[in-house]
Structure formats: C-alpha cells, structure tokens
C-alpha cells in the first residue's frame, strides 16, 4: 500500500471519528501527494519531508508572533505527517555513513562539506534530516 493510499484510508477513519483537525491535515497532505504523483515525480517521502518541514517552520513563526495555539496546531500536524515517514537513522549508523563518505571523498576540511553531504544524503535516502546530517559531517571534518 502506497503512502497516498494509507493517507486516504486514515482520512476516512478520521472522518468517521469526527476528528476535523486530522481530516483537514490529511486532506492537505493527500492533495500534495496527488500533485506529486500527477507531475510524474512520485517522491512520496520527499513530499512528506517537505510538508513536515513547512509545518515546523510555520509553528516557529506562529510562536515568534505570540500565537501559541496556532503553533501547537502546526506542530500537531507535523507529528501527524512524521508518522508516515520512514524511521530516522540512529546516530551510530549516521556516523558510520559519514565516516565512509569522508574517507571516499578524501575530505579533510569543512570546505569539502558539499561533496561529503552529497554522498551522505544519497546513502541515507531521506532517513535523516539535512541539518542533522550536516552537523554530523561538520563534526567529522573538524
């Protein structure tokens, strides 16, 4: 079952349960997944990561503007979306991938960060946040 099918099924369950907030969030997610599918890219995990990131950034903006109720709503939607993402890699696995990428590229300084990041992100296949991967690469190169 694809992520889109799972989101659709969960939307129906939420509708039957009368959970309006969940229905709204899942409908937005369904729309984005359908758009991605129609455009032929089919990167469901990428859509999920992008939408989760949008919600977290919006929550930060709302919190900064003194709107904690809207920030909480956005964080709840981000958690809902995160449930559909594959589990993130643990720190030891990430460190192993980073060490292998550093060795393969021959990187020695932070100036070589771009090449190492390219390899790390390709090997992790969306199972790690870019900021977390960048922090691990910076630590390995310093």
N, C-alpha and C positions, 0 to 999 in steps of 0.2 A: 504494500500500500504506500503510495507516494505521500509526501508531506501535505500536498494540496488536498488529497482525499481525506487524510486524517483531520485536517483543519475543518473541512466541510462537515465531517461526522461530528466533531466536537461542537461546531456551531449549532447543529440540530439539537444535540444534547443540552446545550446551554439555553436554547430557545424553549425547549420543553420544561427546563428547570426554572425558567423565568429570570435568568441572570442577564439583565440588559447590558451591563458593563462588559461582560465577557463576550456577548454576542456582537457588540459594536467593535470590540478589538479584533475578534476573529473575522468579521466581515472585511475590515480594512486589510487584514493580512491575506485573506482569500483574494481580494482584488489585486494586491501586489503580486501574489504568486501567479494568478491567471495572466496578468500583464506580462510577466517574465516568460511564461510559457508561450504566449502568443507571439512574442518577439523572437522566439526560437532559441533563446539562450538556455533556458531550463535550469539555471543555477539556483535551486531552491534554498540551499544552505546559505548562499550569498545574500539572497533576499531576506532570509531570517536574521542574519547578522546585521544587515543594513537597517532593517526596521527596528531591531533591538537597540542599535546604537542611536537611532533617531529618537526613540522614546527616552533613553537615558540622558541624551543631550537636552531634550525638552524639559525633563524633570529638573535638571540643573538650572536651566533658565527660569523655570517657574519658582524654584526655591530661592534663587537670587532676587526675584522680583517680589518676594513676600507672599507667594501663593502656595502654601504647603499642601493644601487639599488637591490642587491640580498636579503638583509634583508627585504626590503619593499615587494618584491615578496613573500617571505616566510610568512610574516605577512598577506598579502592579501589571500594567500591560507589557512592560519589558520582561518581567518574570514569566508571564504567560507565554510570550514568544520564545524565551530561553528554553522552555520545556520541550520545544520541538527541535532544538539544536542538538547536534551530537555532543557527547560529553567532552569537556576540555581536557587537554593533556595535563598530566601532573608535572610538577617541577623537575623531577629527575629525568623523565622522558624528554622534556623540552631541553634540559641542559645537555643531554646526550646528542640530540639532533643539532643543537647549536655548536657543540664541540666538533661534531663531524663536518658541519658546514664550514666552520673556521679552518679546520685542517684541509679540507678540499680546496678552498679558495686561496689558502695561504695568507689569509688576512692577519695583520699584526697591529693595526691601529684603528681608531674609530673612523678614520677616513675610508676604510674598506667596508663600512657598515652596509652600504647599499647592496653589494654583491652577496654578502652573507645573508642579509634579510631576504633577498630574492630566493635563495635556496631554502632557507628555513620555512618561509611561507608556502613554498611549493611542496615541501615534505610534510608539513603539518596539515595541509588540506583543510583549512578552516577550523581546525580543532583548537586553535589558540588565538587569542586576541592580538592584533598587531602591536598594540602598546606593550603588552606583556612580553611578546617575542622580542621587540626592540630593546626592552630593558635587559632581557637575558643576553642578547648579543652585545650590548654595551658593556655589561659586566664581564663577559668573556674576553672582550677586546681590551679592557682596561687593566 
